[in-house]
Amino acid sequence: MTFKLALRNITSKPGRALATALAIAIAVAMIFAMLSFKAAVYDFILASETSASGAADIRIATTSSSSRIVDIGGPLDEVEGVGRVTPSLSLYATLGGEYVQVRGFRQGDMENLQDIELVAGSVDNIGIDQVVISKAAADKFGAGVGDRIELSLGSIKINFYVAGISQASGYFLSDSPYKVYGRIAGVGRLLGMPEQDSFCNEIYVEAADGYDVNDVMACICALPAYKDLLVQATGDNGYIEEQTSSLTAPVVLAGAAVFALGIAIIVLLFMMSEQEKVNLISRLSVVGATRGQLLGIFLAESGMLALAGVVLGAGLAVGIFTAICKFTLSMSVSYAISAGKLLGAMAIGFVAAIVSSLYPIFKSMRGSIRQNQLSLSAGGKLRFIIPIVVAAALAVLVGVEFGGVAGTAGTAVLGIVGIVLLFVLAATAAGPLLHAAASGMGKISDPTLKVASYDLRRNRRHARSVSLLTVGMTVSMLLFMAWSVTTDVFTGYVQDFSGMVFVSNVRANADVNEFTEVEGVSFATHIVWKQGSLKAEGVDKTVNVLGSAGALELADFEYMTPKDEVESLINSGKPYVFIDYAVQQLYGIGKGDKISLVIDDVPRELEVGGILRHRLFNGLYAVVSADVIEAQYGISPDTVLACVDGDMTKTVGALSEKFASRNYYVVEALEAYRWEMQSTQAVFDLVGTLAAVVTAFILAVGIAATLVGRSTEERNRVAYLNAGMSEGMLLGAEIGEHALVALTAFALSFVLSVPLTACLIHALRLFGLYFEFMYSEWVVAVVGIAMALGYTAVPLVFNFKKKYSVKRV
Amino acid sequence: MNLTKRKILKAATLVTAAVLAALCCIMLAACNKHKQNVEDDAALRQTSVTRVSNALLSSLGEGWEAGLSDEQILKLDDAGEYVVARGVADFAADILKKSELLTGKLKVLADAVESEDGKALLADFDSNLDRIVPIFNMVDFTRDDVSGLFYLLLTSLVSDSGNVMNGILARLQALRSLPGVGTSAGRASIDGAITTINSARDTLVPKGDAKAELLGALEGAKGAITNLIAFVYNMSSSAFTDEMLENMLTGDGALSDVTDAELSTIVNALSQNIVELKDSLTDSELEKLDKAIGLVIANFDKDFLPSALYSQLYAQVVQFAKYANMVVGVIPFMCDMATSAAELFKTTQFVEQFRTVVAGSADSDSVAYGLNTTIFASKIIVEIMNSFTRDKFVSVVNNIRAQGKADYQKTVPAIIIDLILNLSVNIGVENDEDLLLPVHKDIMDDSYLENMVNIIGFHFNIGKFRQTYYLYQNGLATLIDLVSAANRCNFEDLGAHNSVDLGSSVNDELIRLWYESYNVTGVSKVQQLNLALNEKICDDLIAFLDDYYNSPDRRKLLEDLANREFLTAEPDEETAQQYVQTVLDSGAGGFIILLSLLFQLIA
């Protein structure tokens, strides 16, 4: 009987049941997306960073001070713990005027590290003059299987034939610059070497099963044959974790809000039909239903809806999230779907639905049967008091947070608290604000608006709708701001390199004057440009090491330590390092402090000689003189950084021509960073797409909630029509309601988005990201207006007028 | 079923059908595209080889265009040669088409042979097949391409030449049967070609068991043959050239300012070619190669030579086979010697000096240059001698001895080396007549060295003698040419006297008998003498080894010469004399001089 009643409740309003289930599904999908986002980005970055090394654990490579090529073979096979060894020859050449990375393997070794998934052609028995390129490269250079391409290195030009075209996976996942893969015997001809697979400049080693990679590396480093070569582990998990955290931090913070919103959606959804359920409970109580029976009915009803919703949500979650990842990040990376997270999202959705469905029973216990039947309830001044209290708390918090008294960590925590309070304010202030706006609208003489005003003030579902829409809109604005912040933060400083050129593959003893002689070059310096780890107490951060005193000329640094002092110290030859103000603020490291700077796995203690300030790399850089790097780490510069004050294209051309025969790679800094940023751009795309999808979800759920709530008011609409109101007027009133709700939500969320963004930026300091306030009002406005318009159009889109009926309900 | 449900079902059915239809279309398009790609590749391949064939044909004769009609062919004075050349060109095209060359390369080859440079290279192709190498270089042929192509040519000559000749013959006969068309010269040329092809078919085309045996031997020796060809091609196109050294040792070049370690890697890479060859020629591979070479020579080394291009194809194959036959037994040892010599190049100091010597070739008359080349040669010889023991050298000699017993041609390397060694010792003698006296008189008598010189002449001129007879028969050579060719074979000096006296009244029959006397009896006698010399020569070589290893003074002289710095300025007369005397006294003067001359030729 209980089950039958529950089923009858569901089937009596199929549209509402479907909307409820869909809304639950969407909420589950949103929760899952936010839970899985970081892991997906990690998978992608891991795949990109290890695209060259693939299955290998260790990479041995030549350096600027070692031999440029070495014999294949040697004592590696005798080292305990060494599994498969894959030598390769890697160099840069030009194809069609563009730099490409060319890599050669021995016969049969090409797929040792990565599988090559071909779109066309074959890599079996590839000849020495055959190569494999990516589909993107094939499209770019108009090359198909069997076509001839000419690669140039200095004055040497060699023709190759395309044997295969690969998907953007494996080696070609990170295809910027374009990759060309072939045989050592073929690629080596670009160096003027004979057609043999007997030499290389990189060796990839897989550790045998059961052996620790670090132990194997130590054994390799101990061999005289490799003492001058760089031996390092591939796929630095620490770096990848750090990179992932940095890129996903803004979205992770915003995702917490999405998470909460997802739960709130489910709760509010069930609350939409609260009054109807209370009425039903009272009627059933009159005919003798016990509390147990009532509980059973609602549990069964919400259980069925929730089950349908979470099952549908699971499919939606996996399908949509995987699709988003595949289309924005990469089609070929496998994104691990965590069963735990999926079940967690489903469980959260299910529990929230069940708990929400029990609220009407709880409410009915508070009122008498008559009160429940007549939907009488006390007005409740609490809904006005709560937002005022929250606003006051926020005011205090803002004062403390932005007053600079809390310290970096304190400010970050306050930022998070601020975000929470702002959402609470959005949720609680929207209702009263709507009430006030509706009152104002009621003063307008137009009868349509008067009806709308009356309904807005009388019917509590509108208060819930505006709360939901305001919070949803605010969350969407936050997500898009997170996308905007992420993109700006990681690419904004790139423009500062617009006047620079990298010349790499330079021997340490190259004369820098040869570069400044070229017309257009105003300054040139040898530089060691590497990534390192800055370690201090409680700090382990990856930084970009700018290894040259001349690095101070690269950008307009603000000198927090006097410039004279900095220049004097950096040229003293003593082990000083110069860090950014952001690092000082984040980690409390100041002038005179000792830190450990690790470069190529070699740690050295350096003293902080001064503080600089610039948005370069978001402050994650360390300036050290080249002499100190050579003395402390034994690393010689292999790059010349040239500043160009003339025509960039002409200067790059002149440099390329002058040094072509020496195989120097001349690349505009922006171009080099385009290569670096290519894979990160995919993450930006993911963030943007996720923001858009979640926004669509929120809007859909908001609309679904409205439809659900509206379905309980058919009696009221019939009453209006029976009283003589025209269908057009009724529709107008509904449109007016929607418009005012949307306007209220937009106004409130737009205002709150400013402090919300500020709190978000402060909160990011917990992730080691420090930067100044940035805000894109156009992003916020576009999101808000789009959602508002979408909500306003609901009566027209769903053709409310068609369902108007004068029949008695 | 209510209206809504019916609508939903209908919509679902339509959508499903549409999706299935779309999937089918996509699959069909993909399959079709694959098939289209395969067809396109086959068409491009055919077009390319046809273009190559036509270009080859055009290069062989004036007015020899592709696609001439029967009437146009018969109007050519050399109509018969045209038809034969057409057949051979098509045969070459067929080989290219069947080969594993990439279709893209065939297209590039076609473009190359149709270009002005390509036409210039093909201009003398029929008389100088070596022109093929620069053509291959123009189109980036790799060693694998060349070796694969050569092997395919070999097997095709065995398996398909019969069909090719039948096809040519059929065409010739068809043309001959056309009434009232063409010139008399053209028709005569057709008749001559028919006779030639008929004879060629009988003598040059292996049949039955012989064909099967030859194909089987070639199949068994495929690895060895292709490795050998690849090695030869690779060495001809990627030698350790001065340009490479220039790039490495100056500030320019991808591997500029090369270090000793890098130089070692480079030299190892160059030597790898040699190491690969040696590793591929195991005892069993050498045996198979030996057998295959022997069969090729036996089947194709004929007196008979049809048209120009055809004869060149066979002649080149036979020539390669004969050279290979001479050295096949000692290739592994020669590889070892080459890799040990390459060790010298692993220091930048030596390479710098080497470059200095090479630079001196600009003034080849300079005394310093000449002496420097002898110093360079000494360094090579000392490096080689220090890399091997006496026993190793002796085992190589005994290996030659064993092979020489079965095949007289394999004694040639031993003959050459022994001659040089004897000359090395005798080089300082005052009386020229004593130059050819053997050093070890207990092993050889006075006539031996002279016989050895004559045998060398015989080996390198017997083919020319046979060819001259054929040309004489066809009116393309005179009797004087024929007699001169015979004299160069040194038959009389080797005791192979001709029983036929040409005298004053010469006729074709007499000349034939005279030719047969030399070609059959004379050759047989020389071969017997060759085999008899084999033992003595090998004993003599071992005696020279004993001289070297038992004479510390001589070794020291050689090492002193090798350790000298290269001269940077012209020496005075006394110094020059001293150098020369040291060379002569070292006991290896012949080799030193030979190597230095070789170096001067290359530089």
Interface residues (C-beta under 8 A of the other chain):
Chain A: S67 R68 I69 V70 D71 A120 G127 I128 D129 Q130 V145 G146 D147 R148 L153 G154 I156 I158 N159 Y161 G188 L190 L191 G192 M193 P194 E195 Q196 S198 F199 R507 S661 R662 N663
Chain B: N37 D41 L102 T103 G104 K105 V108 D140 T142 R143 D144 N234 S238 M244 N247 M248 G251 D252 G253 A254 L255 S256 D257 T259 A261 E262 S264 T265 I266 N268 A269 L270 Q272 N273
